[in-house]
Amino acid sequence: MPPPLLNLDALFNYHKPTGTQPDRYARLRQAARAYADVITELTPQSPEQTLALRAVHLASMHANSAIAVNEPEG
């Protein structure tokens, strides 16, 4: 069986934040929250609004994962 294309050990492991990572995570959360606030302010409650907010949440999680999974620890 060929090896997986993704590094499963990196994806499914805890990555303790180091260096500037906590600050960058906080900036990403703040930016995602600000965008979510704009979406909530400018759009009516609807299934589409919910999808938009979930997409922002998912994008925020993927951005955090990009930092955690792809930077060397320590």
Buried (B, 14 or more C-beta within 10 A) or exposed (E): EEEEEEEEEEEEEEBEBEEEBEEBBEEBEEBBEEBBEEBEEEEEEEEEBEEBBEEBEEBBEEBBEEBBBEBEEE
